[in-house]
Amino acid sequence: MVVLLNLQHIYESLYDALNQYYIYFGDQKYEDLGLCTHHVKCQVHLDFHLLVIKEKNMVYNQFPMPLINQLEKKYLDLSSVLQGWQ
């Protein structure tokens, strides 16, 4: 599992991972990930999960719409998780 927190500069490089354009060699899966002008073929674990944590207003104001559309969005409100005394 990968958790990304405050890594906006690489979010656009995640399109291939989110599109799941995998290449299979034997029983392993790989993906070409681009970082700026550099592309790397990375092995992807079969149980790979990616979490992007960001404030709601920043997502809708700063993320490119194609990226927002590819994410499964969950909203977490701390008031629903913690009691006032916590």
PyMOL commands that set and color helices and strands:
alter all, ss='L'
color gray80, all
select helices_A, chain A and resi 8-19+56-62+65-70+78-81
alter helices_A, ss='H'
color red, helices_A
select strands_A, chain A and resi 2-5+23-25+28-35+38-44+50-53
alter strands_A, ss='S'
color yellow, strands_A
deselect
rebuild
show_as cartoon
